[in-house]
Amino acid sequence: MEKVIYCRDVGFDCNGVIRAKSEEEAMQLAAEHATTVHGVKEITPEMVTKIKSVMQENPEGHVMT
């Protein structure tokens, strides 16, 4: 099942959407996005918890808006 993270749900004023095949991949992509786009220097345990709390599961092929 696809994992989806909306950057705005994490607390950033950003329309970015992370889509991945696993939680691990989604977390890696979210960390890369946070550092490159938002200038985050360190992914804290609190950020990891927040990101995981807003991560959604999307059945393959389902279009989310």
PQR file of N, CA, C, O and H, with PARSE charges and radii, in Angstrom:
ATOM      1  N   MET A   1       0.842  -1.171   0.000 -0.4000 1.5000
ATOM      2  CA  MET A   1       0.000   0.000   0.000 -0.0000 2.0000
ATOM      3  C   MET A   1       0.891   1.239   0.000  0.5500 1.7000
ATOM      4  O   MET A   1       1.845   1.318   0.775 -0.5500 1.4000
ATOM      5  N   GLU A   2       0.592   2.182  -0.845 -0.4000 1.5000
ATOM      6  CA  GLU A   2       1.365   3.410  -0.967 -0.0000 2.0000
ATOM      7  C   GLU A   2       1.241   4.254   0.298  0.5500 1.7000
ATOM      8  O   GLU A   2       0.173   4.322   0.906 -0.5500 1.4000
ATOM      9  H   GLU A   2      -0.183   2.117  -1.474  0.4000 1.0000
ATOM     10  N   LYS A   3       2.335   4.893   0.686 -0.4000 1.5000
ATOM     11  CA  LYS A   3       2.358   5.824   1.815 -0.0000 2.0000
ATOM     12  C   LYS A   3       2.397   7.239   1.261  0.5500 1.7000
ATOM     13  O   LYS A   3       3.135   7.518   0.316 -0.5500 1.4000
ATOM     14  H   LYS A   3       3.203   4.838   0.192  0.4000 1.0000
ATOM     15  N   VAL A   4       1.611   8.127   1.840 -0.4000 1.5000
ATOM     16  CA  VAL A   4       1.512   9.502   1.361 -0.0000 2.0000
ATOM     17  C   VAL A   4       1.688  10.450   2.551  0.5500 1.7000
ATOM     18  O   VAL A   4       1.098  10.261   3.615 -0.5500 1.4000
ATOM     19  H   VAL A   4       1.012   7.900   2.608  0.4000 1.0000
ATOM     20  N   ILE A   5       2.517  11.475   2.334 -0.4000 1.5000
ATOM     21  CA  ILE A   5       2.720  12.513   3.339 -0.0000 2.0000
ATOM     22  C   ILE A   5       2.508  13.857   2.654  0.5500 1.7000
ATOM     23  O   ILE A   5       3.155  14.163   1.653 -0.5500 1.4000
ATOM     24  H   ILE A   5       2.996  11.628   1.470  0.4000 1.0000
ATOM     25  N   TYR A   6       1.603  14.650   3.197 -0.4000 1.5000
ATOM     26  CA  TYR A   6       1.402  16.007   2.720 -0.0000 2.0000
ATOM     27  C   TYR A   6       2.252  16.927   3.588  0.5500 1.7000
ATOM     28  O   TYR A   6       2.083  16.971   4.806 -0.5500 1.4000
ATOM     29  H   TYR A   6       1.076  14.401   4.010  0.4000 1.0000
ATOM     30  N   CYS A   7       3.155  17.652   2.964 -0.4000 1.5000
ATOM     31  CA  CYS A   7       4.081  18.504   3.698 -0.0000 2.0000
ATOM     32  C   CYS A   7       3.322  19.484   4.605  0.5500 1.7000
ATOM     33  O   CYS A   7       3.735  19.742   5.736 -0.5500 1.4000
ATOM     34  H   CYS A   7       3.292  17.616   1.974  0.4000 1.0000
ATOM     35  N   ARG A   8       2.238  20.012   4.107 -0.4000 1.5000
ATOM     36  CA  ARG A   8       1.436  20.962   4.882 -0.0000 2.0000
ATOM     37  C   ARG A   8       0.949  20.332   6.193  0.5500 1.7000
ATOM     38  O   ARG A   8       0.846  21.018   7.210 -0.5500 1.4000
ATOM     39  H   ARG A   8       1.902  19.802   3.189  0.4000 1.0000
ATOM     40  N   ASP A   9       0.652  19.026   6.170 -0.4000 1.5000
ATOM     41  CA  ASP A   9       0.192  18.333   7.378 -0.0000 2.0000
ATOM     42  C   ASP A   9       1.283  18.254   8.445  0.5500 1.7000
ATOM     43  O   ASP A   9       0.992  18.119   9.634 -0.5500 1.4000
ATOM     44  H   ASP A   9       0.736  18.468   5.343  0.4000 1.0000
ATOM     45  N   VAL A  10       2.536  18.338   8.011 -0.4000 1.5000
ATOM     46  CA  VAL A  10       3.654  18.290   8.953 -0.0000 2.0000
ATOM     47  C   VAL A  10       3.868  19.660   9.598  0.5500 1.7000
ATOM     48  O   VAL A  10       4.508  19.765  10.644 -0.5500 1.4000
ATOM     49  H   VAL A  10       2.773  18.448   7.045  0.4000 1.0000
ATOM     50  N   GLY A  11       3.330  20.708   8.969 -0.4000 1.5000
ATOM     51  CA  GLY A  11       3.426  22.042   9.549 -0.0000 2.0000
ATOM     52  C   GLY A  11       4.138  23.063   8.692  0.5500 1.7000
ATOM     53  O   GLY A  11       4.342  24.200   9.118 -0.5500 1.4000
ATOM     54  H   GLY A  11       2.810  20.623   8.119  0.4000 1.0000
ATOM     55  N   PHE A  12       4.521  22.670   7.478 -0.4000 1.5000
ATOM     56  CA  PHE A  12       5.182  23.608   6.577 -0.0000 2.0000
ATOM     57  C   PHE A  12       4.159  24.234   5.633  0.5500 1.7000
ATOM     58  O   PHE A  12       3.175  23.592   5.268 -0.5500 1.4000
ATOM     59  H   PHE A  12       4.355  21.747   7.131  0.4000 1.0000
ATOM     60  N   ASP A  13       4.389  25.480   5.240 -0.4000 1.5000
ATOM     61  CA  ASP A  13       3.549  26.148   4.255 -0.0000 2.0000
ATOM     62  C   ASP A  13       4.041  25.724   2.878  0.5500 1.7000
ATOM     63  O   ASP A  13       4.746  26.468   2.196 -0.5500 1.4000
ATOM     64  H   ASP A  13       5.188  26.002   5.537  0.4000 1.0000
ATOM     65  N   CYS A  14       3.656  24.513   2.482 -0.4000 1.5000
ATOM     66  CA  CYS A  14       4.203  23.882   1.285 -0.0000 2.0000
ATOM     67  C   CYS A  14       3.168  22.916   0.720  0.5500 1.7000
ATOM     68  O   CYS A  14       2.489  22.210   1.467 -0.5500 1.4000
ATOM     69  H   CYS A  14       3.083  23.909   3.036  0.4000 1.0000
ATOM     70  N   ASN A  15       3.057  22.892  -0.591 -0.4000 1.5000
ATOM     71  CA  ASN A  15       2.123  21.973  -1.243 -0.0000 2.0000
ATOM     72  C   ASN A  15       2.768  20.647  -1.626  0.5500 1.7000
ATOM     73  O   ASN A  15       2.183  19.871  -2.381 -0.5500 1.4000
ATOM     74  H   ASN A  15       3.608  23.465  -1.198  0.4000 1.0000
ATOM     75  N   GLY A  16       3.967  20.379  -1.115 -0.4000 1.5000
ATOM     76  CA  GLY A  16       4.681  19.146  -1.441 -0.0000 2.0000
ATOM     77  C   GLY A  16       3.927  17.899  -0.970  0.5500 1.7000
ATOM     78  O   GLY A  16       3.278  17.896   0.076 -0.5500 1.4000
ATOM     79  H   GLY A  16       4.443  21.009  -0.502  0.4000 1.0000
ATOM     80  N   VAL A  17       4.035  16.846  -1.777 -0.4000 1.5000
ATOM     81  CA  VAL A  17       3.420  15.564  -1.448 -0.0000 2.0000
ATOM     82  C   VAL A  17       4.466  14.476  -1.657  0.5500 1.7000
ATOM     83  O   VAL A  17       5.063  14.382  -2.730 -0.5500 1.4000
ATOM     84  H   VAL A  17       4.562  16.849  -2.627  0.4000 1.0000
ATOM     85  N   ILE A  18       4.684  13.669  -0.651 -0.4000 1.5000
ATOM     86  CA  ILE A  18       5.603  12.541  -0.728 -0.0000 2.0000
ATOM     87  C   ILE A  18       4.777  11.289  -0.964  0.5500 1.7000
ATOM     88  O   ILE A  18       3.819  11.028  -0.236 -0.5500 1.4000
ATOM     89  H   ILE A  18       4.199  13.745   0.220  0.4000 1.0000
ATOM     90  N   ARG A  19       5.141  10.519  -1.968 -0.4000 1.5000
ATOM     91  CA  ARG A  19       4.481   9.240  -2.250 -0.0000 2.0000
ATOM     92  C   ARG A  19       5.565   8.177  -2.311  0.5500 1.7000
ATOM     93  O   ARG A  19       6.578   8.345  -2.991 -0.5500 1.4000
ATOM     94  H   ARG A  19       5.919  10.731  -2.559  0.4000 1.0000
ATOM     95  N   ALA A  20       5.341   7.077  -1.590 -0.4000 1.5000
ATOM     96  CA  ALA A  20       6.353   6.025  -1.536 -0.0000 2.0000
ATOM     97  C   ALA A  20       5.679   4.667  -1.357  0.5500 1.7000
ATOM     98  O   ALA A  20       4.510   4.572  -0.984 -0.5500 1.4000
ATOM     99  H   ALA A  20       4.519   6.941  -1.038  0.4000 1.0000
ATOM    100  N   LYS A  21       6.451   3.627  -1.634 -0.4000 1.5000
ATOM    101  CA  LYS A  21       5.918   2.268  -1.536 -0.0000 2.0000
ATOM    102  C   LYS A  21       6.007   1.693  -0.133  0.5500 1.7000
ATOM    103  O   LYS A  21       5.365   0.687   0.167 -0.5500 1.4000
ATOM    104  H   LYS A  21       7.401   3.704  -1.937  0.4000 1.0000
ATOM    105  N   SER A  22       6.810   2.333   0.742 -0.4000 1.5000
ATOM    106  CA  SER A  22       6.955   1.831   2.102 -0.0000 2.0000
ATOM    107  C   SER A  22       7.119   3.004   3.059  0.5500 1.7000
ATOM    108  O   SER A  22       7.423   4.121   2.641 -0.5500 1.4000
ATOM    109  H   SER A  22       7.331   3.151   0.498  0.4000 1.0000
ATOM    110  N   GLU A  23       6.915   2.740   4.342 -0.4000 1.5000
ATOM    111  CA  GLU A  23       7.112   3.773   5.351 -0.0000 2.0000
ATOM    112  C   GLU A  23       8.562   4.233   5.361  0.5500 1.7000
ATOM    113  O   GLU A  23       8.836   5.427   5.487 -0.5500 1.4000
ATOM    114  H   GLU A  23       6.668   1.833   4.682  0.4000 1.0000
ATOM    115  N   GLU A  24       9.486   3.296   5.231 -0.4000 1.5000
ATOM    116  CA  GLU A  24      10.900   3.639   5.247 -0.0000 2.0000
ATOM    117  C   GLU A  24      11.256   4.580   4.100  0.5500 1.7000
ATOM    118  O   GLU A  24      11.959   5.571   4.298 -0.5500 1.4000
ATOM    119  H   GLU A  24       9.264   2.326   5.129  0.4000 1.0000
ATOM    120  N   GLU A  25      10.771   4.267   2.907 -0.4000 1.5000
ATOM    121  CA  GLU A  25      11.037   5.118   1.752 -0.0000 2.0000
ATOM    122  C   GLU A  25      10.393   6.489   1.936  0.5500 1.7000
ATOM    123  O   GLU A  25      11.001   7.509   1.612 -0.5500 1.4000
ATOM    124  H   GLU A  25      10.200   3.462   2.746  0.4000 1.0000
ATOM    125  N   ALA A  26       9.174   6.520   2.451 -0.4000 1.5000
ATOM    126  CA  ALA A  26       8.480   7.788   2.678 -0.0000 2.0000
ATOM    127  C   ALA A  26       9.247   8.658   3.665  0.5500 1.7000
ATOM    128  O   ALA A  26       9.379   9.864   3.460 -0.5500 1.4000
ATOM    129  H   ALA A  26       8.680   5.691   2.715  0.4000 1.0000
ATOM    130  N   MET A  27       9.750   8.050   4.731 -0.4000 1.5000
ATOM    131  CA  MET A  27      10.508   8.814   5.726 -0.0000 2.0000
ATOM    132  C   MET A  27      11.800   9.348   5.137  0.5500 1.7000
ATOM    133  O   MET A  27      12.194  10.478   5.425 -0.5500 1.4000
ATOM    134  H   MET A  27       9.642   7.070   4.898  0.4000 1.0000
ATOM    135  N   GLN A  28      12.460   8.551   4.319 -0.4000 1.5000
ATOM    136  CA  GLN A  28      13.699   8.996   3.677 -0.0000 2.0000
ATOM    137  C   GLN A  28      13.417  10.172   2.739  0.5500 1.7000
ATOM    138  O   GLN A  28      14.137  11.170   2.757 -0.5500 1.4000
ATOM    139  H   GLN A  28      12.140   7.633   4.085  0.4000 1.0000
ATOM    140  N   LEU A  29      12.381  10.055   1.930 -0.4000 1.5000
ATOM    141  CA  LEU A  29      12.027  11.132   0.998 -0.0000 2.0000
ATOM    142  C   LEU A  29      11.600  12.392   1.746  0.5500 1.7000
ATOM    143  O   LEU A  29      11.929  13.504   1.332 -0.5500 1.4000
ATOM    144  H   LEU A  29      11.795   9.245   1.915  0.4000 1.0000
ATOM    145  N   ALA A  30      10.867  12.220   2.848 -0.4000 1.5000
ATOM    146  CA  ALA A  30      10.437  13.371   3.648 -0.0000 2.0000
ATOM    147  C   ALA A  30      11.651  14.080   4.252  0.5500 1.7000
ATOM    148  O   ALA A  30      11.701  15.310   4.282 -0.5500 1.4000
ATOM    149  H   ALA A  30      10.600  11.317   3.185  0.4000 1.0000
ATOM    150  N   ALA A  31      12.620  13.315   4.729 -0.4000 1.5000
ATOM    151  CA  ALA A  31      13.836  13.909   5.293 -0.0000 2.0000
ATOM    152  C   ALA A  31      14.605  14.675   4.221  0.5500 1.7000
ATOM    153  O   ALA A  31      15.088  15.780   4.470 -0.5500 1.4000
ATOM    154  H   ALA A  31      12.580  12.317   4.705  0.4000 1.0000
ATOM    155  N   GLU A  32      14.720  14.091   3.034 -0.4000 1.5000
ATOM    156  CA  GLU A  32      15.412  14.771   1.929 -0.0000 2.0000
ATOM    157  C   GLU A  32      14.692  16.057   1.560  0.5500 1.7000
ATOM    158  O   GLU A  32      15.330  17.085   1.337 -0.5500 1.4000
ATOM    159  H   GLU A  32      14.329  13.193   2.832  0.4000 1.0000
ATOM    160  N   HIS A  33      13.361  16.008   1.495 -0.4000 1.5000
ATOM    161  CA  HIS A  33      12.565  17.186   1.160 -0.0000 2.0000
ATOM    162  C   HIS A  33      12.754  18.272   2.224  0.5500 1.7000
ATOM    163  O   HIS A  33      12.949  19.443   1.897 -0.5500 1.4000
ATOM    164  H   HIS A  33      12.842  15.172   1.677  0.4000 1.0000
ATOM    165  N   ALA A  34      12.695  17.879   3.480 -0.4000 1.5000
ATOM    166  CA  ALA A  34      12.830  18.848   4.574 -0.0000 2.0000
ATOM    167  C   ALA A  34      14.183  19.548   4.538  0.5500 1.7000
ATOM    168  O   ALA A  34      14.264  20.754   4.771 -0.5500 1.4000
ATOM    169  H   ALA A  34      12.537  16.928   3.745  0.4000 1.0000
ATOM    170  N   THR A  35      15.240  18.804   4.250 -0.4000 1.5000
ATOM    171  CA  THR A  35      16.573  19.417   4.251 -0.0000 2.0000
ATOM    172  C   THR A  35      16.816  20.257   3.008  0.5500 1.7000
ATOM    173  O   THR A  35      17.384  21.345   3.101 -0.5500 1.4000
ATOM    174  H   THR A  35      15.175  17.824   4.060  0.4000 1.0000
ATOM    175  N   THR A  36      16.395  19.768   1.843 -0.4000 1.5000
ATOM    176  CA  THR A  36      16.698  20.500   0.613 -0.0000 2.0000
ATOM    177  C   THR A  36      15.738  21.649   0.341  0.5500 1.7000
ATOM    178  O   THR A  36      16.159  22.699  -0.144 -0.5500 1.4000
ATOM    179  H   THR A  36      15.934  18.884   1.767  0.4000 1.0000
ATOM    180  N   VAL A  37      14.462  21.472   0.644 -0.4000 1.5000
ATOM    181  CA  VAL A  37      13.470  22.506   0.329 -0.0000 2.0000
ATOM    182  C   VAL A  37      13.284  23.485   1.487  0.5500 1.7000
ATOM    183  O   VAL A  37      13.153  24.690   1.271 -0.5500 1.4000
ATOM    184  H   VAL A  37      14.119  20.620   1.038  0.4000 1.0000
ATOM    185  N   HIS A  38      13.274  22.966   2.715 -0.4000 1.5000
ATOM    186  CA  HIS A  38      12.960  23.803   3.870 -0.0000 2.0000
ATOM    187  C   HIS A  38      14.180  24.171   4.717  0.5500 1.7000
ATOM    188  O   HIS A  38      14.053  24.909   5.695 -0.5500 1.4000
ATOM    189  H   HIS A  38      13.380  21.987   2.891  0.4000 1.0000
ATOM    190  N   GLY A  39      15.355  23.666   4.352 -0.4000 1.5000
ATOM    191  CA  GLY A  39      16.568  24.024   5.065 -0.0000 2.0000
ATOM    192  C   GLY A  39      16.678  23.441   6.463  0.5500 1.7000
ATOM    193  O   GLY A  39      17.430  23.949   7.295 -0.5500 1.4000
ATOM    194  H   GLY A  39      15.459  23.067   3.558  0.4000 1.0000
ATOM    195  N   VAL A  40      15.927  22.372   6.726 -0.4000 1.5000
ATOM    196  CA  VAL A  40      16.000  21.733   8.037 -0.0000 2.0000
ATOM    197  C   VAL A  40      17.394  21.128   8.195  0.5500 1.7000
ATOM    198  O   VAL A  40      17.854  20.381   7.331 -0.5500 1.4000
ATOM    199  H   VAL A  40      15.316  21.959   6.051  0.4000 1.0000
ATOM    200  N   LYS A  41      18.057  21.450   9.293 -0.4000 1.5000
ATOM    201  CA  LYS A  41      19.429  20.977   9.516 -0.0000 2.0000
ATOM    202  C   LYS A  41      19.464  19.585  10.131  0.5500 1.7000
ATOM    203  O   LYS A  41      20.376  18.802   9.862 -0.5500 1.4000
ATOM    204  H   LYS A  41      17.683  22.057   9.995  0.4000 1.0000
ATOM    205  N   GLU A  42      18.461  19.277  10.963 -0.4000 1.5000
ATOM    206  CA  GLU A  42      18.455  17.997  11.668 -0.0000 2.0000
ATOM    207  C   GLU A  42      17.021  17.488  11.777  0.5500 1.7000
ATOM    208  O   GLU A  42      16.114  18.234  12.147 -0.5500 1.4000
ATOM    209  H   GLU A  42      17.721  19.912  11.182  0.4000 1.0000
ATOM    210  N   ILE A  43      16.827  16.225  11.454 -0.4000 1.5000
ATOM    211  CA  ILE A  43      15.521  15.590  11.619 -0.0000 2.0000
ATOM    212  C   ILE A  43      15.472  15.055  13.049  0.5500 1.7000
ATOM    213  O   ILE A  43      16.126  14.066  13.381 -0.5500 1.4000
ATOM    214  H   ILE A  43      17.563  15.619  11.153  0.4000 1.0000
ATOM    215  N   THR A  44      14.698  15.718  13.872 -0.4000 1.5000
ATOM    216  CA  THR A  44      14.628  15.359  15.290 -0.0000 2.0000
ATOM    217  C   THR A  44      13.643  14.207  15.514  0.5500 1.7000
ATOM    218  O   THR A  44      12.793  13.938  14.666 -0.5500 1.4000
ATOM    219  H   THR A  44      14.167  16.521  13.602  0.4000 1.0000
ATOM    220  N   PRO A  45      13.761  13.539  16.643 -0.5600 1.5000
ATOM    221  CA  PRO A  45      12.778  12.489  16.974  0.2800 2.0000
ATOM    222  C   PRO A  45      11.342  13.035  16.975  0.5500 1.7000
ATOM    223  O   PRO A  45      10.406  12.327  16.604 -0.5500 1.4000
ATOM    224  N   GLU A  46      11.178  14.277  17.387 -0.4000 1.5000
ATOM    225  CA  GLU A  46       9.849  14.885  17.395 -0.0000 2.0000
ATOM    226  C   GLU A  46       9.305  15.033  15.978  0.5500 1.7000
ATOM    227  O   GLU A  46       8.118  14.817  15.735 -0.5500 1.4000
ATOM    228  H   GLU A  46      11.939  14.853  17.688  0.4000 1.0000
ATOM    229  N   MET A  47      10.186  15.404  15.041 -0.4000 1.5000
ATOM    230  CA  MET A  47       9.755  15.519  13.647 -0.0000 2.0000
ATOM    231  C   MET A  47       9.368  14.157  13.084  0.5500 1.7000
ATOM    232  O   MET A  47       8.376  14.039  12.366 -0.5500 1.4000
ATOM    233  H   MET A  47      11.151  15.579  15.239  0.4000 1.0000
ATOM    234  N   VAL A  48      10.143  13.138  13.406 -0.4000 1.5000
ATOM    235  CA  VAL A  48       9.840  11.782  12.938 -0.0000 2.0000
ATOM    236  C   VAL A  48       8.461  11.367  13.441  0.5500 1.7000
ATOM    237  O   VAL A  48       7.656  10.826  12.684 -0.5500 1.4000
ATOM    238  H   VAL A  48      10.950  13.234  13.989  0.4000 1.0000
ATOM    239  N   THR A  49       8.194  11.622  14.718 -0.4000 1.5000
ATOM    240  CA  THR A  49       6.896  11.275  15.293 -0.0000 2.0000
ATOM    241  C   THR A  49       5.768  12.017  14.586  0.5500 1.7000
ATOM    242  O   THR A  49       4.736  11.424  14.273 -0.5500 1.4000
ATOM    243  H   THR A  49       8.849  12.061  15.333  0.4000 1.0000
ATOM    244  N   LYS A  50       5.961  13.317  14.332 -0.4000 1.5000
ATOM    245  CA  LYS A  50       4.941  14.127  13.653 -0.0000 2.0000
ATOM    246  C   LYS A  50       4.695  13.602  12.236  0.5500 1.7000
ATOM    247  O   LYS A  50       3.549  13.443  11.818 -0.5500 1.4000
ATOM    248  H   LYS A  50       6.799  13.799  14.587  0.4000 1.0000
ATOM    249  N   ILE A  51       5.771  13.335  11.507 -0.4000 1.5000
ATOM    250  CA  ILE A  51       5.635  12.855  10.129 -0.0000 2.0000
ATOM    251  C   ILE A  51       4.887  11.523  10.104  0.5500 1.7000
ATOM    252  O   ILE A  51       3.978  11.333   9.297 -0.5500 1.4000
ATOM    253  H   ILE A  51       6.703  13.464  11.847  0.4000 1.0000
ATOM    254  N   LYS A  52       5.267  10.614  10.981 -0.4000 1.5000
ATOM    255  CA  LYS A  52       4.585   9.313  11.025 -0.0000 2.0000
ATOM    256  C   LYS A  52       3.118   9.469  11.403  0.5500 1.7000
ATOM    257  O   LYS A  52       2.276   8.700  10.939 -0.5500 1.4000
ATOM    258  H   LYS A  52       6.006  10.769  11.637  0.4000 1.0000
ATOM    259  N   SER A  53       2.801  10.458  12.242 -0.4000 1.5000
ATOM    260  CA  SER A  53       1.414  10.633  12.681 -0.0000 2.0000
ATOM    261  C   SER A  53       0.506  11.149  11.567  0.5500 1.7000
ATOM    262  O   SER A  53      -0.704  10.928  11.608 -0.5500 1.4000
ATOM    263  H   SER A  53       3.486  11.083  12.619  0.4000 1.0000
ATOM    264  N   VAL A  54       1.074  11.835  10.572 -0.4000 1.5000
ATOM    265  CA  VAL A  54       0.253  12.365   9.476 -0.0000 2.0000
ATOM    266  C   VAL A  54       0.350  11.522   8.203  0.5500 1.7000
ATOM    267  O   VAL A  54      -0.346  11.789   7.224 -0.5500 1.4000
ATOM    268  H   VAL A  54       2.057  12.015  10.539  0.4000 1.0000
ATOM    269  N   MET A  55       1.217  10.501   8.219 -0.4000 1.5000
ATOM    270  CA  MET A  55       1.371   9.637   7.054 -0.0000 2.0000
ATOM    271  C   MET A  55       0.066   8.875   6.805  0.5500 1.7000
ATOM    272  O   MET A  55      -0.539   8.328   7.726 -0.5500 1.4000
ATOM    273  H   MET A  55       1.783  10.284   9.015  0.4000 1.0000
ATOM    274  N   GLN A  56      -0.342   8.857   5.552 -0.4000 1.5000
ATOM    275  CA  GLN A  56      -1.584   8.177   5.180 -0.0000 2.0000
ATOM    276  C   GLN A  56      -1.276   6.965   4.324  0.5500 1.7000
ATOM    277  O   GLN A  56      -0.252   6.910   3.643 -0.5500 1.4000
ATOM    278  H   GLN A  56       0.150   9.302   4.803  0.4000 1.0000
ATOM    279  N   GLU A  57      -2.174   5.997   4.369 -0.4000 1.5000
ATOM    280  CA  GLU A  57      -2.062   4.839   3.485 -0.0000 2.0000
ATOM    281  C   GLU A  57      -3.021   5.042   2.334  0.5500 1.7000
ATOM    282  O   GLU A  57      -4.168   5.446   2.521 -0.5500 1.4000
ATOM    283  H   GLU A  57      -3.006   6.042   4.923  0.4000 1.0000
ATOM    284  N   ASN A  58      -2.537   4.759   1.149 -0.4000 1.5000
ATOM    285  CA  ASN A  58      -3.323   4.935  -0.054 -0.0000 2.0000
ATOM    286  C   ASN A  58      -3.302   3.632  -0.837  0.5500 1.7000
ATOM    287  O   ASN A  58      -2.235   3.178  -1.250 -0.5500 1.4000
ATOM    288  H   ASN A  58      -1.605   4.431   0.997  0.4000 1.0000
ATOM    289  N   PRO A  59      -4.458   3.026  -1.048 -0.5600 1.5000
ATOM    290  CA  PRO A  59      -4.472   1.812  -1.883  0.2800 2.0000
ATOM    291  C   PRO A  59      -3.893   2.122  -3.261  0.5500 1.7000
ATOM    292  O   PRO A  59      -4.168   3.180  -3.826 -0.5500 1.4000
ATOM    293  N   GLU A  60      -3.105   1.217  -3.795 -0.4000 1.5000
ATOM    294  CA  GLU A  60      -2.461   1.424  -5.092 -0.0000 2.0000
ATOM    295  C   GLU A  60      -3.499   1.875  -6.137  0.5500 1.7000
ATOM    296  O   GLU A  60      -4.573   1.289  -6.274 -0.5500 1.4000
ATOM    297  H   GLU A  60      -2.882   0.357  -3.336  0.4000 1.0000
ATOM    298  N   GLY A  61      -3.135   2.928  -6.856 -0.4000 1.5000
ATOM    299  CA  GLY A  61      -3.980   3.388  -7.938 -0.0000 2.0000
ATOM    300  C   GLY A  61      -5.059   4.373  -7.518  0.5500 1.7000
ATOM    301  O   GLY A  61      -5.688   4.996  -8.374 -0.5500 1.4000
ATOM    302  H   GLY A  61      -2.263   3.405  -6.745  0.4000 1.0000
ATOM    303  N   HIS A  62      -5.286   4.526  -6.227 -0.4000 1.5000
ATOM    304  CA  HIS A  62      -6.305   5.468  -5.768 -0.0000 2.0000
ATOM    305  C   HIS A  62      -5.740   6.879  -5.865  0.5500 1.7000
ATOM    306  O   HIS A  62      -4.625   7.130  -5.408 -0.5500 1.4000
ATOM    307  H   HIS A  62      -4.776   4.020  -5.532  0.4000 1.0000
ATOM    308  N   VAL A  63      -6.482   7.785  -6.442 -0.4000 1.5000
ATOM    309  CA  VAL A  63      -6.023   9.164  -6.600 -0.0000 2.0000
ATOM    310  C   VAL A  63      -6.433   9.949  -5.360  0.5500 1.7000
ATOM    311  O   VAL A  63      -7.612  10.029  -5.017 -0.5500 1.4000
ATOM    312  H   VAL A  63      -7.388   7.581  -6.813  0.4000 1.0000
ATOM    313  N   MET A  64      -5.433  10.527  -4.695 -0.4000 1.5000
ATOM    314  CA  MET A  64      -5.706  11.355  -3.521 -0.0000 2.0000
ATOM    315  C   MET A  64      -5.522  12.820  -3.925  0.5500 1.7000
ATOM    316  O   MET A  64      -4.633  13.144  -4.713 -0.5500 1.4000
ATOM    317  H   MET A  64      -4.474  10.462  -4.974  0.4000 1.0000
ATOM    318  N   THR A  65      -6.354  13.692  -3.389 -0.4000 1.5000
ATOM    319  CA  THR A  65      -6.210  15.114  -3.687 -0.0000 2.0000
ATOM    320  C   THR A  65      -5.691  15.863  -2.497  0.5500 1.7000
ATOM    321  O   THR A  65      -5.507  17.078  -2.565 -0.5500 1.4000
ATOM    322  H   THR A  65      -7.076  13.430  -2.749  0.4000 1.0000
TER
END
